[in-house]
Amino acid sequence: MIEAYLFTSSLKEFLRFRRLIPWLILGFGGMGLALIWPNLNPNTTPVDQYSIVTSTLVFHVLALAAAIFTTAIISQEVEQRTIVYILTRPVPRWKLLFMRYLAASTVVALVGAFGAVLVSVGVYKGGFLSNELLVKDIIAMAVGAFSYCALFLLVSLLINRAMIVCLLFAFGWETIVPNMPGEMYRLSVYSHVMAIAEHPTSTGGGAGSVASGLLNTNAISAGTAYATMFVMSAILLAISAVWFTTFEYVPREDAE
Amino acid sequence: MIQLERCSRWYGQVIGLNDVTCTIGPGLTALLGMNGAGKSTMMRLITGQIRPTTGKIEVFGMEPFSNSQVYRRLGYCPEIDNFYEHMTGRQFVYHLARLAEFTGPDASKRTEEVLEMVGMSDRAGRKIAGYSKGMRQRIKLAQAMLHNPEIVLLDEPLNGLDPVGRHEYIQLLHQLAEQGKIILVSSHILYEVEQMTSALLLLHRGRLLATGDLMVIRSLIDKHPHQIRIETSEPRKAASLLAGLPNVVSLSFAPGGEALQIEVRDPNAFYDSLTEISLKEGLALHGLSSPDNNLESVFKYLVEA
């Protein structure tokens, strides 16, 4: 089964230890932040503590991880000029794209889940599994991973230097738009992912609230968020598949 | 069979290939041209990495762009020196074998076979990052030969190979050609091409200047008379006997005086006459050569034209 091989080989490639080092550091950084949080704000409850650290750090890391792993699907192959080896094999391009997307999304979801578990350990110590938000967070991260990856995949196919655009989206758009007035927050993936996570509403304002997208009330229901993310991902993937099958992917210097 | 029909490819305002029509059949054919002549563009068109801007290209009667049916029958060794550097040679070839639709055990078996074929079995366990240029070329050839393709395209394959490696590589190409495969090798080094084959496709600035057998191409270049060097102990006698022949354009004595340099229009007719005259007049000939009956001269004449 070529599909299974494409998936497992991509997964193996994305899970190489050297690739994972930054995410391990960030995960343990989240745990460290959770550990010292009571010192910074002694009045927070463990639920708030967990919620703030995950929504400020882990959910944003999810977008960052998606940007990095997704650009490795095709863009990196084009830049490293190794794309020629895979495009001259009898594998339909859409299949290649889709299986690599699945592998990248899985790794991004694992990175997010790993971060959430470590933050939970930082907050609840040995009883981290008693954290009621953890399971929903892991599900939300999986949905977020597949959605972000679908979005960034299309971006990486459409433009050169996609990483810059993806990072601007991850840290600019996804931080600003959830806090914008009116219904604008609905235009961010982050708001939908947080709707699935269903974190308790927190108040207070400040920089932490901005990063957590808490300046607005998120009125998206979990059901709507699931449906929106599913439809968005499906459409983006379909466009990506058509685009990748139709257009030429030769390294840039060769095309000039 | 590879067919290009009035095929052009533009990169923005730069033309990579200009109105090329040709057919490439079984055997070893060299794609010759200077850097920037359009060799790699032609390779990319045939391998379906890019599409022609105008014209048509067919491989086994099918359009090659993103065509799995073509890729099942085509092996490509690109010019690039880029690999998945963290992999070993064996892992790299195995990975591409799996992408060529081999099952796990078959891919392992075939990987070992092609590594053996290119002489890399003993070194394939090392990381590609540590490979020499020659080893990289061999690994590239191995991945191109994995699925025993009917068409093998090799873009500048001899770059970086040592003399023994070159010899082995060329021998291997001849063996593949003898099996009836279509082998297209691009090169800008005339000496290499001359060692490989006399079947040529000659590109210059995107245009196909000539196609066919080297000797036939040379014979068709009328503008430049053929040069023939005759070594003899009686150059003056030879000059007086040959000067009157109808095909002779010019005649001069080579430095040292033991040879004549003659320019003729129809070399075959001249050789017939020379044989007749030397027998009839008892003219002793010690050597006969044709200094411009080689690829370098043909290339020079065509490019200058």
Interface residues (C-beta under 8 A of the other chain):
Chain A: I2 Y5 L6 S9 R16 Q80 R81 T82 V84 Y85 I86 L87 T88 R89 P90 V91 P92 R93 T245 E248 Y249 V250 P251 D254 A255 E256
Chain B: Y11 G12 V14 S40 R44 T47 G48 Q49 I50 R51 S66 S68 Q69 Y71 R72 L74 Y76 P78 I80 N82 F83 Y84 H86 H95 L96 R98 L99 A100 E101 Q143
